[in-house]
């Protein structure tokens, strides 16, 4: 089974493919995301629930932090109440561990984790942990002994599964990189006197190589020369390229967008629709709610067999395959309830559960089937791995209209400055779904160059702007070589005219 990664460097979107079929989509969001580190200020304290709300910036939702997540800030061993640890307007260094949802802000922790390729540095705790996914006892003992020698004083280390079989030099380099990163964060934190973003994991290529690259990847395709150089840099840095590995790096330079060439754009659009058709003729409906996700299976026009019992079982089997696929593509997380077509035979029910369980084992988020309820509902949970596609892109209904996601809708009520920032943030992602039709099109057969300056042009713009036509003016930004353009003028060019 050929496994490859497709990266659109411009759109900040990547996809993991198995045998040319999209299995997972990775998107870098410019809003709050896991591992972001902020200097926040305590806004409200709720002593009844031992929690507080932390303001992370001038705009956006406040983050939620519980007393169990602020152990590094405790001044004594037996202090367990949040009012003894935090106070209003106190500055704290926090990290996002869960992205915001429709009505909730991000979940925060004061126990900072810095993630590398092989190690996780925990600057505010003093222990060593080995990943449970490392099963070899000899390897665990070796890595634990090595971690004792490498661990910085007063800091903690977590050994990731990717550290198996890696040389000591690679681990030392990874640790040095994380220590330098922590020193940088400390300097910013000391110099900050107001809520601000300190560190953001916004490099898509770095994230792909660090979190998704494995030996089974045979090919990586990217649509940018600079991105290709960056990709080679990270692969070489983390010793992913060697004479033994058989990986091919390819630059995509065709005129057609890489998202359309590999059907990623259409897959994202389809994933934003609630209805998914099955090969058998049936279909499933996926409805996302704040508390849980409901998936309803319907037989539709499935009539390949005269035996209704067999038809129901086959439809449920087809639905289970598609549901396992959709969970990964849409990145649905939390509590999931599946309403399969009713089956009265207990043998068929167990057969379906076994089939679904095998499919879910291929999911890196490790979904767990909880039970088959008395009402015939399959209940399962899926570990959260970033925001779902619906939370990032919005929701697309049956009429193919794209509704903006919650953070974008709420920003309409904010100040103009914040709205402009969010528009700039979302411009790349929104361009995937741009459908605007221009009704008033003016055909210009002749364009005349005018020597006079139009009355709308300010004095500051004159040296840098040439324009065409007085009636339907087209301004051309064309400074001479080595001109230093004033920042105020540059901002006036790129800002949105609301």
C-alpha positions as CSV (number, residue, x, y, z in Angstrom):
1,X,0.0,0.0,0.0
2,X,1.6,3.2,-1.2
3,X,1.5,6.1,1.3
4,X,2.3,9.6,0.4
5,X,1.9,13.2,1.6
6,X,0.6,16.1,-0.5
7,X,1.4,19.6,0.7
8,X,0.0,22.9,-0.5
9,X,2.5,25.4,1.0
10,X,0.6,28.4,-0.2
11,X,-2.8,27.3,1.2
12,X,-1.3,25.8,4.4
13,X,-3.2,22.5,3.7
14,X,-1.7,19.0,3.6
15,X,-3.2,15.6,3.0
16,X,-2.1,12.0,3.8
17,X,-3.0,9.5,1.0
18,X,-3.1,5.7,1.1
19,X,-3.2,4.2,-2.4
20,X,-4.3,7.5,-3.8
21,X,-7.2,7.8,-1.4
22,X,-7.3,10.7,1.1
23,X,-7.1,9.5,4.7
24,X,-6.4,12.6,6.7
25,X,-6.3,16.4,6.1
26,X,-4.0,18.7,8.0
27,X,-4.7,22.4,8.2
28,X,-2.8,25.1,10.0
29,X,-5.3,27.5,11.7
30,X,-4.3,31.0,12.5
31,X,-6.6,31.1,15.5
32,X,-5.9,29.3,18.8
33,X,-4.5,25.9,18.3
34,X,-2.9,23.2,20.4
35,X,0.7,24.0,21.7
36,X,0.4,27.7,21.3
37,X,2.0,29.6,24.2
38,X,0.7,32.9,25.5
39,X,1.3,35.4,28.2
40,X,-2.2,35.8,29.7
41,X,-3.8,37.9,32.4
42,X,-6.2,36.5,34.9
43,X,-9.6,38.0,34.1
44,X,-12.1,36.1,36.3
45,X,-11.7,33.6,39.1
46,X,-14.5,31.1,40.0
47,X,-13.7,29.7,43.4
48,X,-16.8,27.5,43.3
49,X,-15.4,25.3,40.5
50,X,-11.7,26.1,41.2
51,X,-11.1,27.6,37.8
52,X,-10.3,30.9,36.1
53,X,-10.6,32.6,32.8
54,X,-7.4,34.0,31.3
55,X,-7.4,36.8,28.8
56,X,-4.9,35.9,26.0
57,X,-5.1,39.0,23.8
58,X,-6.9,42.2,23.0
59,X,-9.5,40.3,21.0
60,X,-10.8,36.7,20.9
61,X,-12.2,34.4,23.5
62,X,-10.7,34.0,27.0
63,X,-9.1,30.7,27.9
64,X,-10.3,28.4,30.7
65,X,-7.8,26.9,33.2
66,X,-8.6,24.5,36.1
67,X,-6.6,24.3,39.3
68,X,-5.4,20.8,38.3
69,X,-3.6,22.5,35.3
70,X,-1.6,25.1,37.3
71,X,0.6,22.8,39.5
72,X,3.8,24.6,38.4
73,X,2.4,27.8,40.0
74,X,1.7,26.3,43.4
75,X,3.7,27.9,46.2
76,X,3.2,25.0,48.6
77,X,2.5,21.3,48.5
78,X,-0.9,21.5,50.3
79,X,-2.3,24.5,48.4
80,X,-5.3,23.2,46.5
81,X,-7.5,26.3,46.1
82,X,-7.2,28.5,43.0
83,X,-7.6,31.7,45.0
84,X,-4.4,30.9,46.9
85,X,-2.5,30.5,43.5
86,X,-4.0,33.1,41.2
87,X,-5.2,36.7,41.6
88,X,-7.0,39.1,39.3
89,X,-4.8,40.8,36.7
90,X,-1.9,38.4,37.4
91,X,0.3,37.6,34.4
92,X,0.7,33.9,33.7
93,X,2.5,31.8,31.1
94,X,0.0,29.3,29.6
95,X,-0.2,26.8,26.8
96,X,-3.3,25.8,24.7
97,X,-4.2,22.1,25.2
98,X,-7.6,22.2,23.5
99,X,-8.9,24.5,20.8
100,X,-12.0,26.6,21.2
101,X,-15.4,25.4,20.1
102,X,-18.5,27.2,19.1
103,X,-19.4,28.5,22.6
104,X,-16.2,27.7,24.6
105,X,-12.8,29.3,24.7
106,X,-9.5,27.4,24.5
107,X,-8.5,25.1,27.4
108,X,-5.2,26.1,29.0
109,X,-2.5,24.7,31.2
110,X,0.5,26.2,33.0
111,X,2.6,23.0,32.5
112,X,4.4,23.9,29.3
113,X,5.4,21.2,26.9
114,X,7.8,21.8,24.0
115,X,7.5,19.2,21.2
116,X,10.4,18.0,19.2
117,X,10.8,15.1,16.7
118,X,12.0,12.6,19.3
119,X,11.6,14.4,22.7
120,X,9.1,16.5,24.6
121,X,10.7,19.0,27.0
122,X,8.8,19.9,30.1
123,X,10.6,22.9,31.6
124,X,8.3,23.3,34.6
125,X,8.4,19.8,36.0
126,X,11.2,17.4,37.0
127,X,10.4,13.9,35.9
128,X,11.2,11.4,33.1
129,X,8.5,9.6,31.1
130,X,8.7,6.9,28.3
131,X,5.9,6.6,25.8
132,X,3.6,3.6,26.3
133,X,3.9,2.9,22.6
134,X,7.5,1.7,23.1
135,X,6.9,-2.0,24.0
136,X,10.5,-3.4,24.0
137,X,11.7,-3.5,27.7
138,X,15.4,-3.3,26.7
139,X,14.7,-0.2,24.5
140,X,12.7,1.4,27.4
141,X,15.5,0.8,29.8
142,X,18.1,2.1,27.4
143,X,16.1,5.3,26.7
144,X,15.3,5.9,30.3
145,X,19.0,5.7,31.2
146,X,19.9,8.0,28.4
147,X,17.2,10.5,29.4
148,X,18.7,10.6,33.0
149,X,22.0,11.6,31.4
150,X,20.5,14.2,29.0
151,X,17.8,15.7,31.2
152,X,18.5,19.4,32.1
153,X,18.4,20.2,35.8
154,X,14.9,21.1,37.1
155,X,13.3,20.1,33.7
156,X,11.5,17.0,32.6
157,X,11.7,14.9,29.5
158,X,9.2,12.7,27.7
159,X,10.6,10.2,25.2
160,X,8.4,9.8,22.0
161,X,8.0,6.5,20.1
162,X,10.0,8.0,17.2
163,X,13.1,7.9,19.4
164,X,13.4,4.1,19.0
165,X,16.5,3.2,17.1
166,X,17.7,6.8,16.8
167,X,21.3,7.8,17.5
168,X,22.3,9.7,20.6
169,X,23.5,12.6,18.5
170,X,20.0,13.0,17.0
171,X,18.4,13.1,20.5
172,X,21.0,15.6,21.8
173,X,20.4,17.9,18.8
174,X,16.6,17.7,19.3
175,X,17.1,18.5,23.0
176,X,19.4,21.5,22.3
177,X,16.8,22.9,19.9
178,X,14.1,22.6,22.5
179,X,16.3,24.2,25.2
180,X,17.0,27.2,22.9
181,X,13.3,27.5,22.1
182,X,12.6,27.6,25.9
183,X,15.2,30.3,26.4
184,X,13.6,32.4,23.7
185,X,10.2,31.9,25.3
186,X,11.5,33.0,28.7
187,X,13.0,36.2,27.2
188,X,9.8,37.2,25.6
189,X,7.8,36.3,28.7
190,X,10.0,38.5,30.9
191,X,9.8,41.4,28.5
192,X,6.0,41.2,28.2
193,X,3.7,43.3,30.4
194,X,0.4,42.6,28.6
195,X,-1.4,39.5,27.1
196,X,0.4,38.4,24.0
197,X,1.3,35.4,21.8
198,X,4.7,34.1,22.7
199,X,5.1,31.0,20.5
200,X,2.9,29.5,17.7
201,X,3.5,26.2,15.9
202,X,2.5,27.6,12.5
203,X,5.0,26.0,10.1
204,X,3.0,23.4,8.2
205,X,6.1,21.6,6.8
206,X,7.7,21.3,10.2
207,X,4.5,20.0,11.7
208,X,4.1,17.4,8.9
209,X,7.7,16.1,9.2
210,X,7.6,16.1,13.0
211,X,4.1,14.6,13.6
212,X,3.1,12.7,10.5
213,X,6.3,11.5,8.7
214,X,7.1,7.8,9.2
215,X,9.1,5.1,7.4
216,X,6.0,4.0,5.4
217,X,5.8,7.3,3.6
218,X,7.2,6.8,0.1
219,X,6.6,10.1,-1.6
220,X,6.0,13.8,-0.6
221,X,4.7,16.2,-3.2
222,X,4.8,20.0,-2.6
223,X,3.9,23.0,-4.7
224,X,6.6,25.5,-3.7
225,X,10.4,25.6,-4.4
226,X,11.0,27.3,-1.0
227,X,8.8,24.7,0.6
228,X,10.7,21.9,-1.0
229,X,14.0,23.3,0.4
230,X,12.4,23.6,3.8
231,X,11.1,20.1,3.6
232,X,14.5,18.7,2.7
233,X,16.0,20.7,5.6
234,X,13.7,19.2,8.2
235,X,14.0,15.7,6.8
236,X,17.8,16.0,6.9
237,X,17.8,17.7,10.3
238,X,15.8,14.8,11.9
239,X,17.8,12.1,10.0
240,X,14.8,11.0,8.0
241,X,16.9,10.8,4.8
242,X,19.5,8.1,4.6
243,X,20.8,5.6,2.0
244,X,18.4,3.1,3.6
245,X,15.2,5.2,3.3
246,X,13.3,5.1,0.0
247,X,11.5,8.4,-0.1
248,X,10.9,10.6,-3.1
249,X,10.5,14.4,-2.9
250,X,8.7,15.9,-5.8
251,X,8.0,19.6,-6.8
252,X,4.6,20.1,-8.2
253,X,4.9,22.7,-11.0
254,X,1.8,22.2,-13.1
255,X,-0.7,25.1,-13.8
256,X,-3.6,23.3,-12.1
257,X,-3.8,23.8,-8.4
258,X,-2.3,20.9,-6.4
259,X,-5.5,20.8,-4.3
260,X,-7.6,20.1,-7.3
261,X,-5.1,17.7,-9.0
262,X,-5.2,15.4,-6.0
263,X,-8.9,16.0,-5.3
264,X,-8.2,17.6,-1.9
265,X,-10.4,20.6,-2.5
266,X,-13.4,18.5,-3.4
267,X,-12.8,16.2,-0.5
268,X,-12.9,19.2,1.9
269,X,-16.1,20.5,0.3
270,X,-17.7,17.1,0.6
271,X,-16.6,16.7,4.2
272,X,-18.4,19.9,5.1
273,X,-21.7,18.4,3.9
274,X,-23.8,16.4,6.3
275,X,-24.9,13.7,3.8
276,X,-22.4,11.1,2.6
277,X,-23.5,8.5,-0.1
278,X,-22.6,4.9,0.3
279,X,-21.5,2.6,-2.6
280,X,-24.4,0.3,-1.8
281,X,-27.0,3.0,-2.5
282,X,-27.6,3.9,1.1
283,X,-26.3,7.0,2.8
284,X,-25.2,8.4,6.2
285,X,-26.1,11.8,7.8
286,X,-23.4,13.4,10.1
287,X,-24.7,16.0,12.5
288,X,-22.2,17.9,14.7
289,X,-23.3,19.3,18.0
290,X,-21.6,21.0,20.9
291,X,-21.7,18.0,23.2
292,X,-21.4,15.1,20.7
293,X,-21.7,14.0,17.1
294,X,-24.6,11.9,15.8
295,X,-24.3,9.7,12.7
296,X,-27.5,8.2,11.2
297,X,-27.3,5.3,8.8
298,X,-30.1,4.9,6.2
299,X,-30.6,2.1,3.6
300,X,-31.7,4.4,0.8
301,X,-32.1,2.6,-2.5
302,X,-30.1,-0.5,-1.5
303,X,-32.0,-3.5,-3.1
304,X,-29.3,-5.9,-4.4
305,X,-30.8,-8.8,-2.4
306,X,-34.2,-10.0,-1.7
307,X,-33.3,-11.0,1.8
308,X,-34.0,-7.9,4.0
309,X,-31.8,-9.2,6.9
310,X,-28.8,-9.6,4.6
311,X,-29.5,-6.2,3.0
312,X,-29.5,-4.4,6.4
313,X,-26.2,-6.2,7.4
314,X,-24.5,-5.3,4.2
315,X,-25.6,-1.6,4.4
316,X,-24.4,-1.4,7.9
317,X,-21.0,-2.9,6.9
318,X,-20.7,-0.4,4.1
319,X,-21.6,2.4,6.5
320,X,-19.0,1.3,9.0
321,X,-16.3,1.5,6.4
322,X,-17.4,5.0,5.4
323,X,-17.8,6.2,9.0
324,X,-14.3,5.1,9.9
325,X,-13.0,7.1,6.9
326,X,-15.1,10.2,7.7
327,X,-13.9,10.3,11.3
328,X,-10.3,10.7,10.1
329,X,-11.0,13.1,7.2
330,X,-13.3,15.4,9.2
331,X,-11.3,14.9,12.4
332,X,-14.5,14.4,14.4
333,X,-13.7,14.1,18.1
334,X,-15.3,13.7,21.4
335,X,-18.4,11.6,22.0
336,X,-19.9,10.0,18.8
337,X,-23.2,8.1,18.6
338,X,-23.9,6.0,15.6
339,X,-27.5,4.9,14.8
340,X,-27.1,1.9,12.5
341,X,-30.1,0.3,10.8
342,X,-31.8,-1.9,13.4
343,X,-30.7,-5.5,13.5
344,X,-32.6,-8.0,15.7
345,X,-30.0,-10.7,15.5
346,X,-27.5,-10.5,18.2
347,X,-25.0,-12.4,16.1
348,X,-25.3,-9.7,13.4
349,X,-24.8,-7.0,16.0
350,X,-21.6,-8.6,17.3
351,X,-20.3,-9.2,13.8
352,X,-20.8,-5.5,13.0
353,X,-19.1,-4.3,16.2
354,X,-16.1,-6.5,15.4
355,X,-15.9,-5.2,11.9
356,X,-16.1,-1.6,13.1
357,X,-13.5,-2.2,15.8
358,X,-11.0,-3.5,13.2
359,X,-11.5,-0.4,11.1
360,X,-11.0,2.0,14.0
361,X,-7.7,0.4,14.9
362,X,-6.2,2.1,11.8
363,X,-7.0,5.5,13.3
364,X,-4.1,7.3,15.0
365,X,-6.6,9.1,17.3
366,X,-7.5,5.7,18.8
367,X,-11.3,5.7,18.9
368,X,-12.8,3.5,21.7
369,X,-16.2,1.7,21.4
370,X,-17.9,2.2,24.7
371,X,-21.0,0.1,24.2
372,X,-24.0,-1.0,22.1
373,X,-26.9,0.5,24.0
374,X,-30.3,-1.1,24.4
375,X,-31.7,1.2,21.8
376,X,-29.2,-0.2,19.2
377,X,-26.9,2.9,19.3
378,X,-23.2,2.4,19.1
379,X,-21.4,4.8,21.5
380,X,-17.7,5.6,21.0
381,X,-15.2,8.3,21.9
382,X,-12.3,9.7,19.8
383,X,-9.4,11.6,21.2
384,X,-9.2,15.2,20.1
385,X,-6.3,15.9,17.7
386,X,-6.8,19.6,16.7
387,X,-9.9,21.3,15.4
388,X,-12.3,19.5,13.1
389,X,-12.7,20.6,9.5
390,X,-16.1,22.1,10.4
391,X,-14.5,24.2,13.1
392,X,-11.8,25.4,10.7
393,X,-13.7,26.0,7.5
394,X,-17.4,26.4,8.6
395,X,-20.4,24.4,7.5
396,X,-21.7,23.7,4.0
397,X,-25.4,22.8,3.8
398,X,-27.2,21.1,0.9
399,X,-27.5,24.3,-1.0
400,X,-23.7,24.5,-1.2
401,X,-23.6,27.8,0.7
402,X,-20.5,28.3,2.9
403,X,-21.3,29.7,6.3
404,X,-18.4,31.3,8.2
405,X,-17.3,29.6,11.3
406,X,-18.1,30.9,14.8
407,X,-14.9,32.9,15.3
408,X,-15.3,34.6,12.0
409,X,-19.0,35.4,12.6
410,X,-18.4,36.8,16.0
411,X,-15.6,39.0,14.6
412,X,-18.3,40.9,12.7
413,X,-19.3,42.5,15.9
414,X,-15.8,43.5,16.9
415,X,-14.0,46.6,15.9
416,X,-12.9,47.3,12.4
417,X,-9.2,46.7,13.2
418,X,-9.9,43.2,14.5
419,X,-12.1,42.4,11.6
420,X,-9.4,43.3,9.1
421,X,-6.9,41.1,11.0
422,X,-9.2,38.2,10.8
423,X,-9.9,38.7,7.1
424,X,-6.2,38.7,6.5
425,X,-5.8,35.6,8.5
426,X,-8.5,33.7,6.7
427,X,-7.8,34.9,3.1
428,X,-5.9,31.8,2.1
429,X,-8.4,29.3,3.5
430,X,-11.4,31.2,2.2
431,X,-9.9,31.3,-1.3
432,X,-10.6,27.5,-1.5
433,X,-14.3,28.2,-1.5
434,X,-14.5,31.5,-3.4
435,X,-17.7,31.5,-5.5
436,X,-18.4,35.1,-6.0
437,X,-20.1,35.9,-9.4
438,X,-19.7,39.4,-10.8
439,X,-23.0,40.7,-12.2
440,X,-21.9,44.2,-13.3
441,X,-19.0,43.5,-15.7
442,X,-17.7,46.4,-17.8
443,X,-15.8,45.5,-21.0
444,X,-13.0,48.0,-21.6
445,X,-11.9,47.9,-25.2
446,X,-9.4,50.8,-24.9
447,X,-7.4,52.1,-21.9
448,X,-5.8,55.5,-22.1
449,X,-2.8,56.5,-20.1
450,X,-3.3,59.8,-18.4
451,X,-0.5,62.1,-17.5
452,X,-2.4,64.1,-14.9
453,X,-2.8,62.8,-11.4
454,X,-6.3,61.8,-10.4
455,X,-7.9,63.9,-7.6
456,X,-8.3,60.8,-5.3
457,X,-4.5,60.2,-5.2
458,X,-2.9,61.6,-2.1
459,X,0.5,63.4,-2.1
460,X,2.1,60.5,-0.4
461,X,1.1,58.1,-3.2
462,X,2.2,60.2,-6.1
463,X,5.8,59.0,-6.3
464,X,4.9,55.3,-6.3
465,X,1.6,55.1,-8.3
466,X,1.0,55.2,-12.0
467,X,-2.6,54.8,-13.2
468,X,-4.6,54.0,-16.3
469,X,-7.8,55.7,-17.4
470,X,-9.6,58.6,-15.7
471,X,-13.1,57.1,-15.7
472,X,-12.4,53.6,-14.6
473,X,-9.1,54.1,-12.9
474,X,-6.6,51.3,-12.4
475,X,-3.8,52.2,-10.0
476,X,-0.5,50.4,-10.5
477,X,2.0,50.2,-7.6
478,X,5.3,50.6,-9.4
479,X,8.1,52.1,-7.2
480,X,11.5,52.6,-8.7
481,X,14.4,50.1,-7.9
482,X,15.7,50.4,-4.3
483,X,12.9,52.6,-3.2
484,X,12.1,52.4,0.6
485,X,8.3,52.5,0.7
486,X,6.9,54.1,3.9
487,X,5.2,51.6,6.2
488,X,2.1,53.8,6.5
489,X,1.7,53.9,2.8
490,X,2.2,50.2,2.4
491,X,-0.5,49.5,5.0
492,X,-2.9,51.8,3.2
493,X,-2.4,49.6,0.1
494,X,-3.0,46.2,1.7
495,X,-5.7,47.2,4.2
496,X,-9.3,46.3,3.5
497,X,-11.7,49.1,2.6
498,X,-14.7,48.2,4.6
